[in-house]
Every structure is written in structure tokens, then in C-alpha cells.
Amino acid sequence: MRRLTTLFPSEYLEEHAEELGVVEREGKLQVPVLVWALVFGFAAGESRTLAGFRRSYNSTADETLSPGGFYHRLTPSLAEYLRDLVERGLDEVAVPDAVDADIDRFKDVMIADGTVLRLHEFLSDEFQARREEQAGAKLHLLHNATDKTIERLDVTDEKTHDSTLFKTGSWLQGRLVLLDLAYFKYRRFALIDENDGYFVSRLKESANPVI
């Protein structure tokens, strides 16, 4: 917490918000409180909601905001503002561009992963969730960590397994792919090897490999 508040002092948060038009100079919204409510106080896991975000903000702010007043401030300008904060944070903590020789022998280092985006239950017909009376989308990414680019992006419903979106092929040649257990499949590992690629994965508890 101390590291983040030093990196993002209140003066900077307020000034940059004014530059982007996120708030009016004499507006009621307290931008530093909004940022830290999102980072530190936003309800975690499956229960994350915008209502929870508002309650977290109101529990700390000097003046509370009504639901309408709060949601009215969730604008594209605020999204751009938060994106700028993430980029500033990454720039400050980025590791110098020094690559170990063991990694340098690979053409690229790729990372495959997925994350769930909780949606309003009214969207459950189109975005089925794992639990009833919920809706959820899943964002699947194939990230090129070497070039710092997104090589593939897919959006599905929450029930779609991460593993089904990972396609093997000649693109794997000379590349190292980092996978979590959602992608664990012996046939997949064999196909990566057949395409002259490499992988790092955790082992399932039931696995008993010959080394």
C-alpha cells in the first residue's frame, strides 16, 4: 500500500483526472478515494459488483454519492484515466530489458491464460456462467511476453474451458509457452513438441512423469 501511494500521490491523481476531464475542478467526486476504493476496497472474487464498488467508495469519502451520481461517473474518460495509471505503474516497476541466455535461445516467450468477467444476470442467455442466476464472460489471451503484444484474443461465455481456445500448430516453432493447469493435456504437450516448440506447466498431483 505504501509503495502504491508513493507512486501515485493524491496531487498527481487529481491533476491527471482534471487533464482528462474525468472530474470538474469543484466536483463532488474525490478521485484519490475512487482509485484506492477500486484498488484496495473493491469486493473480491465472485461477489464483485458496481454496487460494492460504490459502497467501498462511500465508506471512505467525505461526501457519499447516490447510485445515479456514482454510475454517471463511470465514463470512457475514467477508463482512459485508469489505463494511464496502469501504464505509469508498469513503467515504474518494469524490469530492465536484460534477457538471460537460457531465455534468449527461444524465439518468443508466450503466455496463455483466461479470466472471468462477471456480467449482469440479464445476460445469462448469451453468456452462461458456472452458477445459476449469474452471467459471465471469459477473456482468453495469448500474450507474447517477448514483444509485449497480444497475439490472440477471444471472448466466450464463462463455461467455455480455457483449453479449447489454445490451438497448436507451426506457430509454436522455437517458442516457449507458459501454461497453467487449465491447459494441462498430455496430447497438447506432445503436439507442442512435434511442432518444435517448448512449454512450462505445473504438474497435476496425479501425474507421475519419468524424468
N, C-alpha and C positions, 0 to 999 in steps of 0.2 A: 504493500500500500504506500509506504514512504517513497519507494522508488518511482511509482507512477505519479504521485502528487508532486514530486520534484520535477519530473519530466514534463508534466502538464500543470503548471501553476494556474491559479484562478484567473490572473490577469490575461494570460495567453488564451485560455478557453473563452473568456468573454470577448476579447478583441477579435479573435478569429470568427466568432459567431456573428459579430456585427459586420465584419467584412463580407461574409457570405449572405447576409440578410436573414439569418436564422432568427434573430430577435431584434426588436426595436430598442433603441437606447434606453428608454424609460419603461420597457415592458415588464410584465409581472413575472415572466419565466426566469428562473435562476439557472443559467446554463451549467455552471460547475456542479450544482446539485443534480441536475439532469444526467450529466455524464457519469458521475460517481454512483448515482442510483442505478444506472444501466450496468456499470462495470461490477460494482460490489454488492448492490442490494436487490438486483433483479432475481425473482424467484427462479430456482434452478430446476433442471430436468423436465419431466413431462408436464409439470404444472405451470410452466412459463406462460403468462398471458399479458396482454397490454394492460389489463386492469391491475395485475400485480405490479407491473412497472409503475403505473400511476400511484398506487398505494405506497410503493417504496419511495417515490419522489416526495409525496406529500408528508411522509413521516419525518423528513429531514428539512424540507423547505420552510422558509419563514412564512410564506403565504401559500395555502393549498390551491390546487386547480381542480375545477369541476371536470367530469369526464369529457364534456364537449370542449372545454377550454384546453384540456390536455391533448386530446386526439387531434385537434385543429393544428397543433404544432408539430405533428409528425408528417413533415413535408419532404419533398425531394431535396430541398436545401439542407435540411437536417441530415439526410442520408449522405449528402456530399461532405458535410461537415465531419460526420463520424468517420467517413472514409479517409479524410485528410488526417484525422488523429491516428488512425491505424498506420497510415504510411509514415507519419512522423515517428511513431513508436518503433516501427520496423527499421527505419533509417538509423535510429539511435542505438539500437541493440544488435544490429546486423553484425554477423561475424565477417572479418576481413576476407577478401577473395583469395584465400590460400587453400589449395586443394592438396590433400595427402596423396602420395604416389599410388597408394592402393586404390583410391577412388578415381584418380586421373586415368587409369587404364580402361575405364568404361566410357563408352560414347556419351551416355547420359545416365543420370540417376532419376528414376521415375517413382512417383508415389501414387498409389491408388487408394482411394478412401471414399466413404459416403457419410452423409449426415442428415438427420431428420429435421424437417421444418414443420413445426406444429401449425395447423390451419384451423379455421373456424369449422365447427361440426357441420355447417350447412354445405360444405364442400365434400362431404364424405362419400357421395356417389362417385365423384370423379377421382378423389384422392383417398382411397381406402387406407385406414390405419390398422395397426395390430390390435387395437382395443375398440370395442363397440362405443358408439356415441362420440367418436373422435374422428378427425381428419388429419392426414399428414402427407406431406410430400417428402421425397428423398432426393437430395442433390448428390450426384455421383461425379467425382472428379478424377482425372488422370493428370497429375501435376508433374511437369518437367522441372525438377529442382535445379538442374544444371543451368538451363536457360531462363529459369524463373518465369515460366509461361504455363498456361493451362492447355494441355494437348487435347483433352476431350472433356465434354460437359454434357450430362444427361439429367433430366428431371423426370421422376416417376412417382407413383404412389408409394406410401411407406412400406407396403407389403412386398414390394419388389426387392429381391435379395441383391446385395451389392455384387455378389459373384457373377450374376448373369450379365452384368454390363461390362465385364472385363473380357475383351476379345484378344486371343493370341494371334500371332501372325509374324510376318517377316519384319515388322517394325521393331520387334524385340532384339534384333541382331545387335550385339555389342552393348546392350543396355542392361543396367541393374535395376530391378523393380523391387520396391519395398512394399510388402503386403501384410495386412493384419489377418487375424483368424477368419474373418468373414470370407476371405478368398482361398482358404485352405482346401486344396484338392490335389491329390497325387497326379491325376491326369493333367491338370493345369501345369504343375511343376515340370512334368515330362515334356509338354508342348513348348514351354519356355526354353528348356534345354535343347529341344530339337530345332528351335529357331535361333540357336546360338546366342541366347540371352541368359541372364543370371537373375537370381532372386534371393531375397532375405525374407523369412517368415518365421513367426513363432511356431512352436510345435503344439499340437493338441496333447492333452495329458495322456491320451490313449496311444499316442504314437510311440513306436519303438524302432527307430531307424538304425541301420547298420552304418557305422562311421569308419 
